[in-house]
Every structure is written in structure tokens, then in C-alpha cells.
Amino acid sequence: MHDIDDLERRGIPGVMVASEPFAGAAITQARALGLEVARVITPHPIQDRTDEEMQAIADSTVEAIVAALTIS
């Protein structure tokens, strides 16, 4: 979260990407730091996925990430 804040302060767009179980904690941390950051939530779990499953997750989230980075 601090990295995204640093990027945003320097005029570089950032987006938080978290898997479902960690989304609430990340949002809470952002609010505690006074940050309103763009966020994209991915399916969980990640660690035991095959390469093909990870590619499918990436394919399903890339448009949301690009949109979050380019919204003005």
C-alpha cells in the first residue's frame, strides 16, 4: 500500500491487486493510511494454480487493471 501511495504522489498511477481473502484487509489498510486507491480483486487461491489457470486469471483481470490505471 505504501508503494502505491508513493507512486501516486509522484504522478504515477498505481492499482492494488489482491486475491479475495485479502481484499478486506488491503482496503482497511488503505483507509487507515488515508488512501483511496484503485483496486482489482482476483480469485483465490493462487499458490496451487497451474500455469494455464494463472494465465486465465491474468486474462480475466488485465482489462480491469488497465482500466483502473487509466481512469482520469
mmJSON file of the N, C-alpha and C atoms, coordinates in Angstrom:
{"data_MODEL":{"atom_site":{
"group_PDB":["ATOM","ATOM","ATOM","ATOM","ATOM","ATOM","ATOM","ATOM","ATOM","ATOM","ATOM","ATOM","ATOM","ATOM","ATOM","ATOM","ATOM","ATOM","ATOM","ATOM","ATOM","ATOM","ATOM","ATOM","ATOM","ATOM","ATOM","ATOM","ATOM","ATOM","ATOM","ATOM","ATOM","ATOM","ATOM","ATOM","ATOM","ATOM","ATOM","ATOM","ATOM","ATOM","ATOM","ATOM","ATOM","ATOM","ATOM","ATOM","ATOM","ATOM","ATOM","ATOM","ATOM","ATOM","ATOM","ATOM","ATOM","ATOM","ATOM","ATOM","ATOM","ATOM","ATOM","ATOM","ATOM","ATOM","ATOM","ATOM","ATOM","ATOM","ATOM","ATOM","ATOM","ATOM","ATOM","ATOM","ATOM","ATOM","ATOM","ATOM","ATOM","ATOM","ATOM","ATOM","ATOM","ATOM","ATOM","ATOM","ATOM","ATOM","ATOM","ATOM","ATOM","ATOM","ATOM","ATOM","ATOM","ATOM","ATOM","ATOM","ATOM","ATOM","ATOM","ATOM","ATOM","ATOM","ATOM","ATOM","ATOM","ATOM","ATOM","ATOM","ATOM","ATOM","ATOM","ATOM","ATOM","ATOM","ATOM","ATOM","ATOM","ATOM","ATOM","ATOM","ATOM","ATOM","ATOM","ATOM","ATOM","ATOM","ATOM","ATOM","ATOM","ATOM","ATOM","ATOM","ATOM","ATOM","ATOM","ATOM","ATOM","ATOM","ATOM","ATOM","ATOM","ATOM","ATOM","ATOM","ATOM","ATOM","ATOM","ATOM","ATOM","ATOM","ATOM","ATOM","ATOM","ATOM","ATOM","ATOM","ATOM","ATOM","ATOM","ATOM","ATOM","ATOM","ATOM","ATOM","ATOM","ATOM","ATOM","ATOM","ATOM","ATOM","ATOM","ATOM","ATOM","ATOM","ATOM","ATOM","ATOM","ATOM","ATOM","ATOM","ATOM","ATOM","ATOM","ATOM","ATOM","ATOM","ATOM","ATOM","ATOM","ATOM","ATOM","ATOM","ATOM","ATOM","ATOM","ATOM","ATOM","ATOM","ATOM","ATOM","ATOM","ATOM","ATOM","ATOM","ATOM","ATOM","ATOM","ATOM","ATOM","ATOM","ATOM","ATOM"],
"id":[1,2,3,4,5,6,7,8,9,10,11,12,13,14,15,16,17,18,19,20,21,22,23,24,25,26,27,28,29,30,31,32,33,34,35,36,37,38,39,40,41,42,43,44,45,46,47,48,49,50,51,52,53,54,55,56,57,58,59,60,61,62,63,64,65,66,67,68,69,70,71,72,73,74,75,76,77,78,79,80,81,82,83,84,85,86,87,88,89,90,91,92,93,94,95,96,97,98,99,100,101,102,103,104,105,106,107,108,109,110,111,112,113,114,115,116,117,118,119,120,121,122,123,124,125,126,127,128,129,130,131,132,133,134,135,136,137,138,139,140,141,142,143,144,145,146,147,148,149,150,151,152,153,154,155,156,157,158,159,160,161,162,163,164,165,166,167,168,169,170,171,172,173,174,175,176,177,178,179,180,181,182,183,184,185,186,187,188,189,190,191,192,193,194,195,196,197,198,199,200,201,202,203,204,205,206,207,208,209,210,211,212,213,214,215,216],
"type_symbol":["N","C","C","N","C","C","N","C","C","N","C","C","N","C","C","N","C","C","N","C","C","N","C","C","N","C","C","N","C","C","N","C","C","N","C","C","N","C","C","N","C","C","N","C","C","N","C","C","N","C","C","N","C","C","N","C","C","N","C","C","N","C","C","N","C","C","N","C","C","N","C","C","N","C","C","N","C","C","N","C","C","N","C","C","N","C","C","N","C","C","N","C","C","N","C","C","N","C","C","N","C","C","N","C","C","N","C","C","N","C","C","N","C","C","N","C","C","N","C","C","N","C","C","N","C","C","N","C","C","N","C","C","N","C","C","N","C","C","N","C","C","N","C","C","N","C","C","N","C","C","N","C","C","N","C","C","N","C","C","N","C","C","N","C","C","N","C","C","N","C","C","N","C","C","N","C","C","N","C","C","N","C","C","N","C","C","N","C","C","N","C","C","N","C","C","N","C","C","N","C","C","N","C","C","N","C","C","N","C","C","N","C","C","N","C","C"],
"label_atom_id":["N","CA","C","N","CA","C","N","CA","C","N","CA","C","N","CA","C","N","CA","C","N","CA","C","N","CA","C","N","CA","C","N","CA","C","N","CA","C","N","CA","C","N","CA","C","N","CA","C","N","CA","C","N","CA","C","N","CA","C","N","CA","C","N","CA","C","N","CA","C","N","CA","C","N","CA","C","N","CA","C","N","CA","C","N","CA","C","N","CA","C","N","CA","C","N","CA","C","N","CA","C","N","CA","C","N","CA","C","N","CA","C","N","CA","C","N","CA","C","N","CA","C","N","CA","C","N","CA","C","N","CA","C","N","CA","C","N","CA","C","N","CA","C","N","CA","C","N","CA","C","N","CA","C","N","CA","C","N","CA","C","N","CA","C","N","CA","C","N","CA","C","N","CA","C","N","CA","C","N","CA","C","N","CA","C","N","CA","C","N","CA","C","N","CA","C","N","CA","C","N","CA","C","N","CA","C","N","CA","C","N","CA","C","N","CA","C","N","CA","C","N","CA","C","N","CA","C","N","CA","C","N","CA","C","N","CA","C","N","CA","C","N","CA","C","N","CA","C","N","CA","C"],
"label_alt_id":[null,null,null,null,null,null,null,null,null,null,null,null,null,null,null,null,null,null,null,null,null,null,null,null,null,null,null,null,null,null,null,null,null,null,null,null,null,null,null,null,null,null,null,null,null,null,null,null,null,null,null,null,null,null,null,null,null,null,null,null,null,null,null,null,null,null,null,null,null,null,null,null,null,null,null,null,null,null,null,null,null,null,null,null,null,null,null,null,null,null,null,null,null,null,null,null,null,null,null,null,null,null,null,null,null,null,null,null,null,null,null,null,null,null,null,null,null,null,null,null,null,null,null,null,null,null,null,null,null,null,null,null,null,null,null,null,null,null,null,null,null,null,null,null,null,null,null,null,null,null,null,null,null,null,null,null,null,null,null,null,null,null,null,null,null,null,null,null,null,null,null,null,null,null,null,null,null,null,null,null,null,null,null,null,null,null,null,null,null,null,null,null,null,null,null,null,null,null,null,null,null,null,null,null,null,null,null,null,null,null,null,null,null,null,null,null],
"label_comp_id":["MET","MET","MET","HIS","HIS","HIS","ASP","ASP","ASP","ILE","ILE","ILE","ASP","ASP","ASP","ASP","ASP","ASP","LEU","LEU","LEU","GLU","GLU","GLU","ARG","ARG","ARG","ARG","ARG","ARG","GLY","GLY","GLY","ILE","ILE","ILE","PRO","PRO","PRO","GLY","GLY","GLY","VAL","VAL","VAL","MET","MET","MET","VAL","VAL","VAL","ALA","ALA","ALA","SER","SER","SER","GLU","GLU","GLU","PRO","PRO","PRO","PHE","PHE","PHE","ALA","ALA","ALA","GLY","GLY","GLY","ALA","ALA","ALA","ALA","ALA","ALA","ILE","ILE","ILE","THR","THR","THR","GLN","GLN","GLN","ALA","ALA","ALA","ARG","ARG","ARG","ALA","ALA","ALA","LEU","LEU","LEU","GLY","GLY","GLY","LEU","LEU","LEU","GLU","GLU","GLU","VAL","VAL","VAL","ALA","ALA","ALA","ARG","ARG","ARG","VAL","VAL","VAL","ILE","ILE","ILE","THR","THR","THR","PRO","PRO","PRO","HIS","HIS","HIS","PRO","PRO","PRO","ILE","ILE","ILE","GLN","GLN","GLN","ASP","ASP","ASP","ARG","ARG","ARG","THR","THR","THR","ASP","ASP","ASP","GLU","GLU","GLU","GLU","GLU","GLU","MET","MET","MET","GLN","GLN","GLN","ALA","ALA","ALA","ILE","ILE","ILE","ALA","ALA","ALA","ASP","ASP","ASP","SER","SER","SER","THR","THR","THR","VAL","VAL","VAL","GLU","GLU","GLU","ALA","ALA","ALA","ILE","ILE","ILE","VAL","VAL","VAL","ALA","ALA","ALA","ALA","ALA","ALA","LEU","LEU","LEU","THR","THR","THR","ILE","ILE","ILE","SER","SER","SER"],
"label_asym_id":["A","A","A","A","A","A","A","A","A","A","A","A","A","A","A","A","A","A","A","A","A","A","A","A","A","A","A","A","A","A","A","A","A","A","A","A","A","A","A","A","A","A","A","A","A","A","A","A","A","A","A","A","A","A","A","A","A","A","A","A","A","A","A","A","A","A","A","A","A","A","A","A","A","A","A","A","A","A","A","A","A","A","A","A","A","A","A","A","A","A","A","A","A","A","A","A","A","A","A","A","A","A","A","A","A","A","A","A","A","A","A","A","A","A","A","A","A","A","A","A","A","A","A","A","A","A","A","A","A","A","A","A","A","A","A","A","A","A","A","A","A","A","A","A","A","A","A","A","A","A","A","A","A","A","A","A","A","A","A","A","A","A","A","A","A","A","A","A","A","A","A","A","A","A","A","A","A","A","A","A","A","A","A","A","A","A","A","A","A","A","A","A","A","A","A","A","A","A","A","A","A","A","A","A","A","A","A","A","A","A","A","A","A","A","A","A"],
"label_entity_id":["1","1","1","1","1","1","1","1","1","1","1","1","1","1","1","1","1","1","1","1","1","1","1","1","1","1","1","1","1","1","1","1","1","1","1","1","1","1","1","1","1","1","1","1","1","1","1","1","1","1","1","1","1","1","1","1","1","1","1","1","1","1","1","1","1","1","1","1","1","1","1","1","1","1","1","1","1","1","1","1","1","1","1","1","1","1","1","1","1","1","1","1","1","1","1","1","1","1","1","1","1","1","1","1","1","1","1","1","1","1","1","1","1","1","1","1","1","1","1","1","1","1","1","1","1","1","1","1","1","1","1","1","1","1","1","1","1","1","1","1","1","1","1","1","1","1","1","1","1","1","1","1","1","1","1","1","1","1","1","1","1","1","1","1","1","1","1","1","1","1","1","1","1","1","1","1","1","1","1","1","1","1","1","1","1","1","1","1","1","1","1","1","1","1","1","1","1","1","1","1","1","1","1","1","1","1","1","1","1","1","1","1","1","1","1","1"],
"label_seq_id":[1,1,1,2,2,2,3,3,3,4,4,4,5,5,5,6,6,6,7,7,7,8,8,8,9,9,9,10,10,10,11,11,11,12,12,12,13,13,13,14,14,14,15,15,15,16,16,16,17,17,17,18,18,18,19,19,19,20,20,20,21,21,21,22,22,22,23,23,23,24,24,24,25,25,25,26,26,26,27,27,27,28,28,28,29,29,29,30,30,30,31,31,31,32,32,32,33,33,33,34,34,34,35,35,35,36,36,36,37,37,37,38,38,38,39,39,39,40,40,40,41,41,41,42,42,42,43,43,43,44,44,44,45,45,45,46,46,46,47,47,47,48,48,48,49,49,49,50,50,50,51,51,51,52,52,52,53,53,53,54,54,54,55,55,55,56,56,56,57,57,57,58,58,58,59,59,59,60,60,60,61,61,61,62,62,62,63,63,63,64,64,64,65,65,65,66,66,66,67,67,67,68,68,68,69,69,69,70,70,70,71,71,71,72,72,72],
"pdbx_PDB_ins_code":[null,null,null,null,null,null,null,null,null,null,null,null,null,null,null,null,null,null,null,null,null,null,null,null,null,null,null,null,null,null,null,null,null,null,null,null,null,null,null,null,null,null,null,null,null,null,null,null,null,null,null,null,null,null,null,null,null,null,null,null,null,null,null,null,null,null,null,null,null,null,null,null,null,null,null,null,null,null,null,null,null,null,null,null,null,null,null,null,null,null,null,null,null,null,null,null,null,null,null,null,null,null,null,null,null,null,null,null,null,null,null,null,null,null,null,null,null,null,null,null,null,null,null,null,null,null,null,null,null,null,null,null,null,null,null,null,null,null,null,null,null,null,null,null,null,null,null,null,null,null,null,null,null,null,null,null,null,null,null,null,null,null,null,null,null,null,null,null,null,null,null,null,null,null,null,null,null,null,null,null,null,null,null,null,null,null,null,null,null,null,null,null,null,null,null,null,null,null,null,null,null,null,null,null,null,null,null,null,null,null,null,null,null,null,null,null],
"Cartn_x":[0.821,0.0,0.87,1.951,2.841,3.47,3.755,4.324,3.338,2.082,1.072,0.936,0.955,0.879,2.056,3.257,4.443,4.321,3.864,3.681,2.695,1.554,0.513,1.019,1.779,2.317,3.276,3.922,4.845,4.163,2.827,2.078,2.044,2.427,2.416,1.228,0.299,-0.872,-0.497,-1.199,-0.993,-2.327,-2.3,-3.515,-3.158,-3.989,-3.813,-4.454,-3.711,-4.257,-4.135,-5.267,-5.279,-6.231,-5.942,-6.896,-7.991,-9.107,-10.339,-10.188,-9.517,-9.478,-8.705,-7.844,-7.013,-7.566,-8.637,-9.196,-9.628,-10.349,-10.833,-9.706,-8.671,-7.519,-6.805,-6.665,-5.989,-6.787,-8.097,-8.955,-8.901,-8.925,-8.833,-7.507,-6.419,-5.11,-5.071,-5.604,-5.613,-6.374,-7.527,-8.325,-7.593,-6.93,-6.185,-5.06,-4.506,-3.444,-3.991,-5.317,-5.927,-5.819,-5.732,-5.561,-6.85,-7.11,-8.177,-7.476,-7.238,-6.501,-7.415,-7.1,-7.82,-7.482,-8.442,-8.176,-8.854,-8.194,-8.72,-8.556,-9.629,-9.629,-9.603,-8.724,-8.589,-9.12,-9.383,-9.801,-8.694,-9.084,-8.169,-8.437,-7.509,-6.102,-5.259,-4.056,-3.116,-2.005,-1.483,-0.255,-0.303,-1.443,-1.506,-2.065,-2.097,-2.652,-1.639,-2.167,-1.316,-0.988,-0.026,0.308,-0.903,-1.669,-2.851,-3.9,-4.089,-5.045,-4.589,-3.297,-2.774,-2.941,-2.731,-2.928,-4.384,-5.307,-6.735,-7.09,-6.518,-6.765,-6.211,-5.007,-4.407,-5.26,-5.675,-6.509,-7.825,-8.377,-9.678,-9.568,-8.362,-8.221,-7.464,-6.778,-5.926,-6.73,-7.915,-8.701,-9.088,-9.432,-9.787,-8.579,-7.411,-6.2,-5.869,-5.906,-5.637,-6.65,-7.919,-8.947,-8.682,-8.294,-8.023,-6.829,-5.881,-4.699,-4.937,-5.935,-6.114,-7.327,-8.101,-9.243,-8.708,-9.199,-8.698,-9.732],
"Cartn_y":[-1.182,0.0,1.252,1.206,2.371,2.624,1.537,1.697,2.399,1.997,2.632,4.103,4.403,5.794,6.594,6.013,6.698,6.957,5.953,6.135,7.25,7.206,8.209,9.618,9.761,11.082,11.618,10.688,11.096,11.199,11.053,11.186,9.928,8.807,7.531,6.721,6.372,5.638,4.264,3.856,2.543,1.868,0.566,-0.19,-1.338,-1.548,-2.65,-3.889,-4.982,-6.25,-7.229,-7.815,-8.753,-9.891,-11.056,-12.151,-11.997,-12.639,-12.413,-12.374,-13.331,-13.293,-12.105,-11.495,-10.396,-9.021,-8.987,-7.718,-6.833,-7.392,-6.594,-5.982,-6.762,-6.258,-5.15,-5.321,-4.304,-3.011,-3.13,-1.94,-1.241,-2.017,-1.442,-0.718,-1.329,-0.686,0.614,0.595,1.808,2.918,2.595,3.612,4.127,3.237,3.651,4.611,4.449,5.336,6.578,6.653,7.797,7.755,6.547,6.389,5.937,6.474,5.976,5.424,4.135,3.537,2.664,2.625,1.721,0.297,-0.61,-1.988,-2.972,-4.108,-5.218,-6.468,-7.222,-8.42,-9.648,-10.591,-11.809,-13.013,-14.099,-15.324,-15.867,-16.7,-17.32,-18.811,-19.655,-19.427,-19.208,-18.745,-18.506,-19.554,-19.896,-20.683,-22.054,-22.698,-24.057,-24.113,-23.015,-22.965,-23.459,-24.054,-24.424,-23.174,-23.3,-22.17,-21.74,-22.708,-22.394,-21.658,-22.077,-21.397,-19.976,-19.794,-18.45,-17.559,-18.12,-17.346,-16.931,-17.819,-17.491,-16.388,-16.431,-15.369,-14.046,-14.083,-12.857,-12.314,-13.193,-12.759,-12.137,-12.682,-12.178,-10.878,-10.519,-9.311,-8.172,-8.447,-7.427,-6.196,-6.386,-5.227,-4.353,-4.981,-4.211,-3.448,-4.049,-3.385,-2.191,-2.399,-1.297,-0.175,-0.529,0.483,1.261,0.559,1.23,2.175,1.841,2.682,3.873,3.795,4.842,5.725,5.457,6.319,7.67,8.731,10.054,10.807],
"Cartn_z":[0.0,0.0,0.0,0.742,0.782,-0.593,-1.33,-2.663,-3.597,-3.533,-4.375,-4.012,-2.715,-2.271,-2.816,-2.752,-3.257,-4.761,-5.5,-6.947,-7.236,-6.576,-6.803,-6.488,-5.413,-5.042,-6.106,-6.839,-7.898,-9.259,-9.269,-10.507,-11.355,-10.769,-11.486,-10.971,-11.849,-11.377,-10.822,-9.793,-9.192,-8.942,-8.837,-8.539,-7.601,-6.603,-5.678,-6.297,-6.336,-6.808,-5.652,-5.263,-4.142,-4.457,-3.896,-4.049,-2.988,-3.247,-2.487,-0.967,-0.33,1.135,1.714,0.908,1.39,1.034,0.27,-0.19,0.969,1.909,3.043,3.842,4.107,4.878,4.109,2.801,1.992,1.962,1.835,1.83,3.177,4.257,5.598,5.791,5.324,5.449,4.651,3.444,2.629,3.338,3.869,4.571,5.803,6.534,7.724,7.355,6.161,5.69,4.997,4.88,4.222,2.717,2.153,0.713,0.057,-1.099,-1.966,-3.189,-3.205,-4.313,-5.157,-6.444,-7.338,-6.92,-7.098,-6.699,-7.635,-7.799,-8.581,-7.726,-7.611,-6.778,-7.698,-7.386,-8.178,-7.4,-8.116,-7.43,-6.532,-5.608,-4.661,-4.666,-4.42,-4.104,-5.361,-5.133,-6.216,-6.227,-5.068,-4.971,-5.621,-5.673,-6.212,-7.63,-8.315,-9.669,-10.7,-11.759,-12.882,-13.685,-14.577,-15.447,-16.259,-16.726,-17.522,-16.694,-15.46,-14.584,-14.273,-14.042,-13.774,-15.005,-16.179,-17.409,-17.542,-17.2,-17.276,-16.286,-15.085,-14.098,-14.619,-15.148,-15.7,-16.84,-17.733,-18.857,-18.385,-17.307,-16.836,-16.041,-15.606,-14.799,-15.485,-16.574,-17.187,-17.62,-18.162,-18.593,-17.404,-16.281,-15.083,-14.548,-14.618,-14.137,-15.034,-16.34,-17.267,-17.068,-16.922,-16.704,-15.417,-14.352,-13.075,-13.195,-14.027,-14.203,-15.111,-15.951,-16.957,-16.719,-15.679,-15.367,-14.898,-15.513,-15.096,-14.317],
"occupancy":[1.0,1.0,1.0,1.0,1.0,1.0,1.0,1.0,1.0,1.0,1.0,1.0,1.0,1.0,1.0,1.0,1.0,1.0,1.0,1.0,1.0,1.0,1.0,1.0,1.0,1.0,1.0,1.0,1.0,1.0,1.0,1.0,1.0,1.0,1.0,1.0,1.0,1.0,1.0,1.0,1.0,1.0,1.0,1.0,1.0,1.0,1.0,1.0,1.0,1.0,1.0,1.0,1.0,1.0,1.0,1.0,1.0,1.0,1.0,1.0,1.0,1.0,1.0,1.0,1.0,1.0,1.0,1.0,1.0,1.0,1.0,1.0,1.0,1.0,1.0,1.0,1.0,1.0,1.0,1.0,1.0,1.0,1.0,1.0,1.0,1.0,1.0,1.0,1.0,1.0,1.0,1.0,1.0,1.0,1.0,1.0,1.0,1.0,1.0,1.0,1.0,1.0,1.0,1.0,1.0,1.0,1.0,1.0,1.0,1.0,1.0,1.0,1.0,1.0,1.0,1.0,1.0,1.0,1.0,1.0,1.0,1.0,1.0,1.0,1.0,1.0,1.0,1.0,1.0,1.0,1.0,1.0,1.0,1.0,1.0,1.0,1.0,1.0,1.0,1.0,1.0,1.0,1.0,1.0,1.0,1.0,1.0,1.0,1.0,1.0,1.0,1.0,1.0,1.0,1.0,1.0,1.0,1.0,1.0,1.0,1.0,1.0,1.0,1.0,1.0,1.0,1.0,1.0,1.0,1.0,1.0,1.0,1.0,1.0,1.0,1.0,1.0,1.0,1.0,1.0,1.0,1.0,1.0,1.0,1.0,1.0,1.0,1.0,1.0,1.0,1.0,1.0,1.0,1.0,1.0,1.0,1.0,1.0,1.0,1.0,1.0,1.0,1.0,1.0,1.0,1.0,1.0,1.0,1.0,1.0,1.0,1.0,1.0,1.0,1.0,1.0],
"B_iso_or_equiv":[0.0,0.0,0.0,0.0,0.0,0.0,0.0,0.0,0.0,0.0,0.0,0.0,0.0,0.0,0.0,0.0,0.0,0.0,0.0,0.0,0.0,0.0,0.0,0.0,0.0,0.0,0.0,0.0,0.0,0.0,0.0,0.0,0.0,0.0,0.0,0.0,0.0,0.0,0.0,0.0,0.0,0.0,0.0,0.0,0.0,0.0,0.0,0.0,0.0,0.0,0.0,0.0,0.0,0.0,0.0,0.0,0.0,0.0,0.0,0.0,0.0,0.0,0.0,0.0,0.0,0.0,0.0,0.0,0.0,0.0,0.0,0.0,0.0,0.0,0.0,0.0,0.0,0.0,0.0,0.0,0.0,0.0,0.0,0.0,0.0,0.0,0.0,0.0,0.0,0.0,0.0,0.0,0.0,0.0,0.0,0.0,0.0,0.0,0.0,0.0,0.0,0.0,0.0,0.0,0.0,0.0,0.0,0.0,0.0,0.0,0.0,0.0,0.0,0.0,0.0,0.0,0.0,0.0,0.0,0.0,0.0,0.0,0.0,0.0,0.0,0.0,0.0,0.0,0.0,0.0,0.0,0.0,0.0,0.0,0.0,0.0,0.0,0.0,0.0,0.0,0.0,0.0,0.0,0.0,0.0,0.0,0.0,0.0,0.0,0.0,0.0,0.0,0.0,0.0,0.0,0.0,0.0,0.0,0.0,0.0,0.0,0.0,0.0,0.0,0.0,0.0,0.0,0.0,0.0,0.0,0.0,0.0,0.0,0.0,0.0,0.0,0.0,0.0,0.0,0.0,0.0,0.0,0.0,0.0,0.0,0.0,0.0,0.0,0.0,0.0,0.0,0.0,0.0,0.0,0.0,0.0,0.0,0.0,0.0,0.0,0.0,0.0,0.0,0.0,0.0,0.0,0.0,0.0,0.0,0.0,0.0,0.0,0.0,0.0,0.0,0.0],
"pdbx_formal_charge":[null,null,null,null,null,null,null,null,null,null,null,null,null,null,null,null,null,null,null,null,null,null,null,null,null,null,null,null,null,null,null,null,null,null,null,null,null,null,null,null,null,null,null,null,null,null,null,null,null,null,null,null,null,null,null,null,null,null,null,null,null,null,null,null,null,null,null,null,null,null,null,null,null,null,null,null,null,null,null,null,null,null,null,null,null,null,null,null,null,null,null,null,null,null,null,null,null,null,null,null,null,null,null,null,null,null,null,null,null,null,null,null,null,null,null,null,null,null,null,null,null,null,null,null,null,null,null,null,null,null,null,null,null,null,null,null,null,null,null,null,null,null,null,null,null,null,null,null,null,null,null,null,null,null,null,null,null,null,null,null,null,null,null,null,null,null,null,null,null,null,null,null,null,null,null,null,null,null,null,null,null,null,null,null,null,null,null,null,null,null,null,null,null,null,null,null,null,null,null,null,null,null,null,null,null,null,null,null,null,null,null,null,null,null,null,null],
"auth_seq_id":[1,1,1,2,2,2,3,3,3,4,4,4,5,5,5,6,6,6,7,7,7,8,8,8,9,9,9,10,10,10,11,11,11,12,12,12,13,13,13,14,14,14,15,15,15,16,16,16,17,17,17,18,18,18,19,19,19,20,20,20,21,21,21,22,22,22,23,23,23,24,24,24,25,25,25,26,26,26,27,27,27,28,28,28,29,29,29,30,30,30,31,31,31,32,32,32,33,33,33,34,34,34,35,35,35,36,36,36,37,37,37,38,38,38,39,39,39,40,40,40,41,41,41,42,42,42,43,43,43,44,44,44,45,45,45,46,46,46,47,47,47,48,48,48,49,49,49,50,50,50,51,51,51,52,52,52,53,53,53,54,54,54,55,55,55,56,56,56,57,57,57,58,58,58,59,59,59,60,60,60,61,61,61,62,62,62,63,63,63,64,64,64,65,65,65,66,66,66,67,67,67,68,68,68,69,69,69,70,70,70,71,71,71,72,72,72],
"auth_comp_id":["MET","MET","MET","HIS","HIS","HIS","ASP","ASP","ASP","ILE","ILE","ILE","ASP","ASP","ASP","ASP","ASP","ASP","LEU","LEU","LEU","GLU","GLU","GLU","ARG","ARG","ARG","ARG","ARG","ARG","GLY","GLY","GLY","ILE","ILE","ILE","PRO","PRO","PRO","GLY","GLY","GLY","VAL","VAL","VAL","MET","MET","MET","VAL","VAL","VAL","ALA","ALA","ALA","SER","SER","SER","GLU","GLU","GLU","PRO","PRO","PRO","PHE","PHE","PHE","ALA","ALA","ALA","GLY","GLY","GLY","ALA","ALA","ALA","ALA","ALA","ALA","ILE","ILE","ILE","THR","THR","THR","GLN","GLN","GLN","ALA","ALA","ALA","ARG","ARG","ARG","ALA","ALA","ALA","LEU","LEU","LEU","GLY","GLY","GLY","LEU","LEU","LEU","GLU","GLU","GLU","VAL","VAL","VAL","ALA","ALA","ALA","ARG","ARG","ARG","VAL","VAL","VAL","ILE","ILE","ILE","THR","THR","THR","PRO","PRO","PRO","HIS","HIS","HIS","PRO","PRO","PRO","ILE","ILE","ILE","GLN","GLN","GLN","ASP","ASP","ASP","ARG","ARG","ARG","THR","THR","THR","ASP","ASP","ASP","GLU","GLU","GLU","GLU","GLU","GLU","MET","MET","MET","GLN","GLN","GLN","ALA","ALA","ALA","ILE","ILE","ILE","ALA","ALA","ALA","ASP","ASP","ASP","SER","SER","SER","THR","THR","THR","VAL","VAL","VAL","GLU","GLU","GLU","ALA","ALA","ALA","ILE","ILE","ILE","VAL","VAL","VAL","ALA","ALA","ALA","ALA","ALA","ALA","LEU","LEU","LEU","THR","THR","THR","ILE","ILE","ILE","SER","SER","SER"],
"auth_asym_id":["A","A","A","A","A","A","A","A","A","A","A","A","A","A","A","A","A","A","A","A","A","A","A","A","A","A","A","A","A","A","A","A","A","A","A","A","A","A","A","A","A","A","A","A","A","A","A","A","A","A","A","A","A","A","A","A","A","A","A","A","A","A","A","A","A","A","A","A","A","A","A","A","A","A","A","A","A","A","A","A","A","A","A","A","A","A","A","A","A","A","A","A","A","A","A","A","A","A","A","A","A","A","A","A","A","A","A","A","A","A","A","A","A","A","A","A","A","A","A","A","A","A","A","A","A","A","A","A","A","A","A","A","A","A","A","A","A","A","A","A","A","A","A","A","A","A","A","A","A","A","A","A","A","A","A","A","A","A","A","A","A","A","A","A","A","A","A","A","A","A","A","A","A","A","A","A","A","A","A","A","A","A","A","A","A","A","A","A","A","A","A","A","A","A","A","A","A","A","A","A","A","A","A","A","A","A","A","A","A","A","A","A","A","A","A","A"],
"auth_atom_id":["N","CA","C","N","CA","C","N","CA","C","N","CA","C","N","CA","C","N","CA","C","N","CA","C","N","CA","C","N","CA","C","N","CA","C","N","CA","C","N","CA","C","N","CA","C","N","CA","C","N","CA","C","N","CA","C","N","CA","C","N","CA","C","N","CA","C","N","CA","C","N","CA","C","N","CA","C","N","CA","C","N","CA","C","N","CA","C","N","CA","C","N","CA","C","N","CA","C","N","CA","C","N","CA","C","N","CA","C","N","CA","C","N","CA","C","N","CA","C","N","CA","C","N","CA","C","N","CA","C","N","CA","C","N","CA","C","N","CA","C","N","CA","C","N","CA","C","N","CA","C","N","CA","C","N","CA","C","N","CA","C","N","CA","C","N","CA","C","N","CA","C","N","CA","C","N","CA","C","N","CA","C","N","CA","C","N","CA","C","N","CA","C","N","CA","C","N","CA","C","N","CA","C","N","CA","C","N","CA","C","N","CA","C","N","CA","C","N","CA","C","N","CA","C","N","CA","C","N","CA","C","N","CA","C","N","CA","C","N","CA","C","N","CA","C","N","CA","C","N","CA","C"],
"pdbx_PDB_model_num":[1,1,1,1,1,1,1,1,1,1,1,1,1,1,1,1,1,1,1,1,1,1,1,1,1,1,1,1,1,1,1,1,1,1,1,1,1,1,1,1,1,1,1,1,1,1,1,1,1,1,1,1,1,1,1,1,1,1,1,1,1,1,1,1,1,1,1,1,1,1,1,1,1,1,1,1,1,1,1,1,1,1,1,1,1,1,1,1,1,1,1,1,1,1,1,1,1,1,1,1,1,1,1,1,1,1,1,1,1,1,1,1,1,1,1,1,1,1,1,1,1,1,1,1,1,1,1,1,1,1,1,1,1,1,1,1,1,1,1,1,1,1,1,1,1,1,1,1,1,1,1,1,1,1,1,1,1,1,1,1,1,1,1,1,1,1,1,1,1,1,1,1,1,1,1,1,1,1,1,1,1,1,1,1,1,1,1,1,1,1,1,1,1,1,1,1,1,1,1,1,1,1,1,1,1,1,1,1,1,1,1,1,1,1,1,1]
}}}
